[in-house]
Structures are given as structure tokens and as C-alpha cells.
Amino acid sequence: MIQQIFYGVDGCRAGWFVVGLTAEGGFQHAVYERFADFWRASSRRAARVLVDMPIGLPEQGERACDHAARACLKARRSSIFITA
């Protein structure tokens, strides 16, 4: 039987910081360069995935609106995460 895990995911400089919590109270953590890498590695075991941010994820590539928002924000551009 596959153990179900609840994941919390947040963007960070290195990519995506992930903490997984099992129903039994155990936990694990990792950093993935791309959200898609996390999803491929974890989606079969995920009971819930709670992501701190994206409005939506692209089917492929990067969203032009994310790059445009970064250009407008200049010094605060790091607060917009590229969701590829």
C-alpha cells in the first residue's frame, strides 16, 4: 500500500522547498529545481499538495506574464516565481 503524504511546497532561490507529512506524523523535506520534478517524484503518494503561490501552472514552458511582472517590479522581481 502506498503511504499518503500531505505536502507543503514553497518557492525558494534553489527552486521548490517541499515538506511532506505522513498520517503517522513522520516528515521529510527536499528541494527540487523544478515543480515538475517534485510532481513526478511525489504525486502518486500525495493526499494533498498545498502550494504557496501560483495562480496557475503552465502545461509547458514558462508563462510570459511572469516575466512581464518581474520586469515591472525591478528590485522586487524575486517575489515573482517562474512556474516552469
Sequence and secondary structure as in RCSB ss.txt:
>XXXX:A:sequence
MIQQIFYGVDGCRAGWFVVGLTAEGGFQHAVYERFADFWRASSRRAARVLVDMPIGLPEQGERACDHAARACLKA
RRSSIFITA
>XXXX:A:secstr
    EEEEEEEETTEEEEEEEETTS EEEEEESSHHHHHHHHGGGEEEEEEES S   SSS  HHHHHHHHHHGG
GGGGS    
